[in-house]
């Protein structure tokens, strides 16, 4: 909520012009009134209207600058005449008026061109750019008339002290923690330009093979196509360009030519998604990166925790190899970093990135719970042994033939546990979860849940273990409580309430807790006194990712707690960007691109209430072929075969290219 002078944002109309500041109404949206620190915004212009924050702002000049940003975009795009030529006309006429050479005919022409663009442009950016410009023509008519009648330039036309900062986004890009240019890589697939598709992905996502398979795709939850029929299958389209690179042994693709080594050095603790990402972007900048990991293989929990049937390691390794190929990136596996090593790192390196993950499984908090019991097998060591055996023969095979497995959880880790248990021969596999199926699907994916059900996993919802029974310190069974959701009479969140008399007992050979994980931070020197969160993870400022100690940064699970791969990548990408400047200047600076990303995420680009028109509805979402259930239960091969070429083109053609432009004047 911010007090504003004027707003037309998303149907909101506020006009406080001429009123005392203390009487100004507030915007109901999280518009960026403060750009950064003590720098205030003057005006915000975007696809949904405009917001003016103070008196005396030159709205006409800002409109010309906004039109200029679109003209640059439309010239590069060139996909449709209304967008390309309309963009040129919008800028030319707005600039003409702003410099004091406009006529009333120019205003009329602007309205005509805007109407044509909104009706005939092929994508949303051409349809929405005219919206705030038309708002200016309508609500600032007096100011425009003054410029035309007196043939004078607008007040800030030649003012070089004002910065106009623009950002192209889309609902899916905004929802993606890594802000991948999703419409661009989808367009590459549609046009069968798979290399171009991969290049678009790798601008901001180094783990293209990986996130094309195991991403929870929050982008699909904010896809505008969902307002019309079904969201685009964004994740599956991402893997196509990456698989093309692997299948045809293409050269590694980087967002730009890697820079030569510059003499700066960074130590990275952890070679999981966050550590890999940090090494990738710092390595591209010519920074030497020494990456330490205690596992014998590279890739962190994705390597030893995510099953082969869901994420083949040879695909993940392709992403890792591209990072390892950068000059100055060195991996040191099988190395447990200690407090003494960190003290040494602080002296020898220009900065440190902590990306050590979370690998301590939490308890289920039941009576008689004792991790030393036979049959108590936490999810992380369970998956470690499964995958170290399946992928590298570095552990004994897990044979669960004839056993009953009970897993407690409701996320990706628990899904991996139960589906791996099926493949290890378990006779009965049960997942207990306090919430419902919808929540599990939201935590993972609909495909993951339904495939688990097909394979024979039994889900018992609204349940929790009260007590663990044992004989001679060996688990024999579990006492389970049932719960029901009771609505809050005050309208708050419904509460889980135990149903008396509905307890039941489950025979159990192995109990596998997968409720969450903790970070092991014992390797950090005590005298550093790094500030922690209430979850016992490393506290940072959440924007630069520096910890409470200068020069020590953190990203991924050890900073936030267990998160998705794409979240870890997004954090590490930002942290490495800041670190790349910090090691040269000693300052914690954000790029305008990053500042705008944060503002737009708070504002939210996707509007689930929007009525989408101008597109053919009812086009079915493509579904890739999966291995037959009776076959996949007994093998570790990849389950999802991906799209055929025809399916890929059909699915990519459903994308509406929902690009938008936002601009702030400061």
Secondary structure as the mmCIF struct_conf table of DSSP 4:
data_model
#
loop_
_struct_conf.conf_type_id
_struct_conf.id
_struct_conf.beg_label_comp_id
_struct_conf.beg_label_asym_id
_struct_conf.beg_label_seq_id
_struct_conf.end_label_comp_id
_struct_conf.end_label_asym_id
_struct_conf.end_label_seq_id
STRN STRN1 UNK A 2 UNK A 3
BEND BEND1 UNK A 5 UNK A 5
STRN STRN2 UNK A 6 UNK A 7
HELX_RH_3T_P HELX_RH_3T_P1 UNK A 9 UNK A 11
STRN STRN3 UNK A 14 UNK A 15
TURN_TY1_P TURN_TY1_P1 UNK A 17 UNK A 18
BEND BEND2 UNK A 19 UNK A 19
HELX_RH_3T_P HELX_RH_3T_P2 UNK A 21 UNK A 23
HELX_LH_PP_P HELX_LH_PP_P1 UNK A 24 UNK A 25
STRN STRN4 UNK A 26 UNK A 27
BEND BEND3 UNK A 28 UNK A 29
BEND BEND4 UNK A 33 UNK A 33
STRN STRN5 UNK A 34 UNK A 36
TURN_TY1_P TURN_TY1_P2 UNK A 37 UNK A 38
STRN STRN6 UNK A 39 UNK A 40
HELX_LH_PP_P HELX_LH_PP_P2 UNK A 41 UNK A 41
BEND BEND5 UNK A 42 UNK A 42
STRN STRN7 UNK A 43 UNK A 46
TURN_TY1_P TURN_TY1_P3 UNK A 47 UNK A 48
STRN STRN8 UNK A 49 UNK A 52
BEND BEND6 UNK A 54 UNK A 54
TURN_TY1_P TURN_TY1_P4 UNK A 55 UNK A 56
HELX_RH_AL_P HELX_RH_AL_P1 UNK A 59 UNK A 77
HELX_RH_AL_P HELX_RH_AL_P2 UNK A 81 UNK A 98
TURN_TY1_P TURN_TY1_P5 UNK A 99 UNK A 100
HELX_RH_AL_P HELX_RH_AL_P3 UNK A 104 UNK A 120
BEND BEND7 UNK A 122 UNK A 123
HELX_RH_AL_P HELX_RH_AL_P4 UNK A 124 UNK A 139
TURN_TY1_P TURN_TY1_P6 UNK A 140 UNK A 140
HELX_RH_AL_P HELX_RH_AL_P5 UNK A 141 UNK A 150
TURN_TY1_P TURN_TY1_P7 UNK A 151 UNK A 151
TURN_TY1_P TURN_TY1_P8 UNK A 155 UNK A 158
TURN_TY1_P TURN_TY1_P9 UNK A 160 UNK A 161
STRN STRN9 UNK A 164 UNK A 170
HELX_RH_AL_P HELX_RH_AL_P6 UNK A 171 UNK A 175
BEND BEND8 UNK A 176 UNK A 176
TURN_TY1_P TURN_TY1_P10 UNK A 177 UNK A 178
HELX_RH_AL_P HELX_RH_AL_P7 UNK A 182 UNK A 190
TURN_TY1_P TURN_TY1_P11 UNK A 191 UNK A 192
HELX_RH_AL_P HELX_RH_AL_P8 UNK A 194 UNK A 202
TURN_TY1_P TURN_TY1_P12 UNK A 203 UNK A 204
BEND BEND9 UNK A 206 UNK A 206
HELX_RH_AL_P HELX_RH_AL_P9 UNK A 208 UNK A 211
TURN_TY1_P TURN_TY1_P13 UNK A 212 UNK A 213
BEND BEND10 UNK A 214 UNK A 214
HELX_RH_AL_P HELX_RH_AL_P10 UNK A 218 UNK A 221
TURN_TY1_P TURN_TY1_P14 UNK A 222 UNK A 222
HELX_RH_3T_P HELX_RH_3T_P3 UNK A 224 UNK A 227
TURN_TY1_P TURN_TY1_P15 UNK A 228 UNK A 228
BEND BEND11 UNK A 229 UNK A 229
HELX_RH_AL_P HELX_RH_AL_P11 UNK A 234 UNK A 247
TURN_TY1_P TURN_TY1_P16 UNK A 248 UNK A 249
HELX_LH_PP_P HELX_LH_PP_P3 UNK A 250 UNK A 253
BEND BEND12 UNK A 255 UNK A 256
HELX_LH_PP_P HELX_LH_PP_P4 UNK A 257 UNK A 261
BEND BEND13 UNK A 263 UNK A 263
STRN STRN10 UNK A 265 UNK A 269
BEND BEND14 UNK A 272 UNK A 272
HELX_RH_AL_P HELX_RH_AL_P12 UNK A 273 UNK A 284
TURN_TY1_P TURN_TY1_P17 UNK A 285 UNK A 286
STRN STRN11 UNK A 288 UNK A 292
BEND BEND15 UNK A 294 UNK A 299
TURN_TY1_P TURN_TY1_P18 UNK A 300 UNK A 300
HELX_RH_AL_P HELX_RH_AL_P13 UNK A 301 UNK A 305
BEND BEND16 UNK A 306 UNK A 306
TURN_TY1_P TURN_TY1_P19 UNK A 308 UNK A 310
BEND BEND17 UNK A 311 UNK A 311
HELX_RH_AL_P HELX_RH_AL_P14 UNK A 313 UNK A 324
TURN_TY1_P TURN_TY1_P20 UNK A 325 UNK A 325
BEND BEND18 UNK A 326 UNK A 326
TURN_TY1_P TURN_TY1_P21 UNK A 327 UNK A 328
STRN STRN12 UNK A 329 UNK A 332
BEND BEND19 UNK A 334 UNK A 334
HELX_RH_AL_P HELX_RH_AL_P15 UNK A 339 UNK A 348
BEND BEND20 UNK A 349 UNK A 350
STRN STRN13 UNK A 351 UNK A 354
STRN STRN14 UNK A 360 UNK A 361
HELX_LH_PP_P HELX_LH_PP_P5 UNK A 362 UNK A 363
STRN STRN15 UNK A 367 UNK A 367
TURN_TY1_P TURN_TY1_P22 UNK A 368 UNK A 368
TURN_TY1_P TURN_TY1_P23 UNK A 371 UNK A 372
BEND BEND21 UNK A 373 UNK A 373
STRN STRN16 UNK A 374 UNK A 374
TURN_TY1_P TURN_TY1_P24 UNK A 375 UNK A 375
STRN STRN17 UNK A 376 UNK A 376
HELX_RH_AL_P HELX_RH_AL_P16 UNK A 379 UNK A 392
BEND BEND22 UNK A 393 UNK A 393
BEND BEND23 UNK A 395 UNK A 395
HELX_LH_PP_P HELX_LH_PP_P6 UNK A 396 UNK A 398
STRN STRN18 UNK A 401 UNK A 401
TURN_TY1_P TURN_TY1_P25 UNK A 402 UNK A 402
STRN STRN19 UNK A 404 UNK A 409
BEND BEND24 UNK A 411 UNK A 411
HELX_RH_AL_P HELX_RH_AL_P17 UNK A 412 UNK A 423
TURN_TY1_P TURN_TY1_P26 UNK A 424 UNK A 425
STRN STRN20 UNK A 426 UNK A 426
BEND BEND25 UNK A 427 UNK A 427
STRN STRN21 UNK A 428 UNK A 433
BEND BEND26 UNK A 434 UNK A 435
HELX_RH_AL_P HELX_RH_AL_P18 UNK A 437 UNK A 443
BEND BEND27 UNK A 444 UNK A 444
HELX_RH_AL_P HELX_RH_AL_P19 UNK A 446 UNK A 454
TURN_TY1_P TURN_TY1_P27 UNK A 455 UNK A 456
HELX_LH_PP_P HELX_LH_PP_P7 UNK A 457 UNK A 457
STRN STRN22 UNK A 458 UNK A 461
BEND BEND28 UNK A 462 UNK A 462
STRN STRN23 UNK A 463 UNK A 471
TURN_TY1_P TURN_TY1_P28 UNK A 472 UNK A 473
STRN STRN24 UNK A 474 UNK A 486
TURN_TY1_P TURN_TY1_P29 UNK A 489 UNK A 490
BEND BEND29 UNK A 491 UNK A 492
STRN STRN25 UNK A 495 UNK A 498
TURN_TY1_P TURN_TY1_P30 UNK A 500 UNK A 501
STRN STRN26 UNK A 504 UNK A 507
BEND BEND30 UNK A 509 UNK A 509
STRN STRN27 UNK A 510 UNK A 514
BEND BEND31 UNK A 515 UNK A 515
STRN STRN28 UNK A 517 UNK A 518
TURN_TY1_P TURN_TY1_P31 UNK A 522 UNK A 523
BEND BEND32 UNK A 524 UNK A 524
HELX_RH_3T_P HELX_RH_3T_P4 UNK A 526 UNK A 528
STRN STRN29 UNK A 532 UNK A 532
TURN_TY1_P TURN_TY1_P32 UNK A 534 UNK A 535
BEND BEND33 UNK A 536 UNK A 537
STRN STRN30 UNK A 538 UNK A 538
BEND BEND34 UNK A 542 UNK A 544
STRN STRN31 UNK A 546 UNK A 546
BEND BEND35 UNK A 548 UNK A 549
TURN_TY1_P TURN_TY1_P33 UNK A 550 UNK A 551
STRN STRN32 UNK A 552 UNK A 554
BEND BEND36 UNK A 556 UNK A 556
HELX_RH_AL_P HELX_RH_AL_P20 UNK A 557 UNK A 560
BEND BEND37 UNK A 561 UNK A 562
HELX_RH_AL_P HELX_RH_AL_P21 UNK A 565 UNK A 585
BEND BEND38 UNK A 586 UNK A 586
HELX_RH_AL_P HELX_RH_AL_P22 UNK A 592 UNK A 603
BEND BEND39 UNK A 605 UNK A 605
TURN_TY1_P TURN_TY1_P34 UNK A 608 UNK A 609
BEND BEND40 UNK A 614 UNK A 615
HELX_LH_PP_P HELX_LH_PP_P8 UNK A 619 UNK A 622
STRN STRN33 UNK A 626 UNK A 626
HELX_RH_AL_P HELX_RH_AL_P23 UNK A 629 UNK A 632
TURN_TY1_P TURN_TY1_P35 UNK A 633 UNK A 634
BEND BEND41 UNK A 637 UNK A 637
BEND BEND42 UNK A 639 UNK A 639
STRN STRN34 UNK A 640 UNK A 640
HELX_RH_AL_P HELX_RH_AL_P24 UNK A 645 UNK A 653
TURN_TY1_P TURN_TY1_P36 UNK A 654 UNK A 654
STRN STRN35 UNK A 659 UNK A 665
#
